[in-house]
Amino acid sequence: MSYSNYEKAMALAPSCQYYTTAGGKSEEDIKKAEEMLGIKFSRQMTDFYSKYGYMSFFGTEIFGIDPDNLTVLEGNSVAYALNDRIEYLLPNEWIPIYNCGNGDMVFLDYSNLNPDGEPKVILASCQMDTYEQIDTLADDFGDFILELVQEMSGE
C-alpha cells in the first residue's frame, strides 16, 4: 500500500504486450468528472488520469474518464458510473475501473479509504438489478495495477 507501488506499476506497464494509453486528461476534465461523480479523486487516480488517461494491455482495460462523452460506457468510468447508478442502483462511492466480462466489475470504493486516502479496490457481481460486493482485491489502485502488470509482464 503505497504510492511507490503505483509508480512501480506504471513504470513496468509499457513492458506488457499490447500496452497503450490514451494520453493524459486535462485538469479541467478531471475536475468536471469529479463534479459529475460527486467525489474527489485520490492522489493515485488524479495522477493516472492526468498522465495516462486510460490504459490497456493484453486483454486488460483500465477505464479512463471522458466527462464529455457519456454515450459510450465501455472504457469510461464517468459514463459507466452514471449509467449504473440509475440502472443498477450503484453506490455513488463506487467508481468502475475494469470490466471482468462475466458480470463482475472492479470498482474503486471511495467509501472505504486506506490511511493514505486511497480507495480500496473491490470486486462486485451484478445480481439482476444491483451489484453486490464479493471481494476486496487490493488496498489501493497501485497495489491492484501492480499485481496485474506483474502478471502480464512475467515479473
Secondary structure, 3 states (H helix, E strand, C coil): CCHHHHHHHHHHHHHCCCCEECCCCCHHHHHHHHHHHCCCCCHHHHHHHHHCCCEEECCEEECECCCCCCCCCCCEHHHHHHHHHHHCCCCCCEEEEEECCCCEEEEEEEEEECCCCCEEEEEEEEECCEEEEEEEEECCHHHHHHHHHHHHHCC
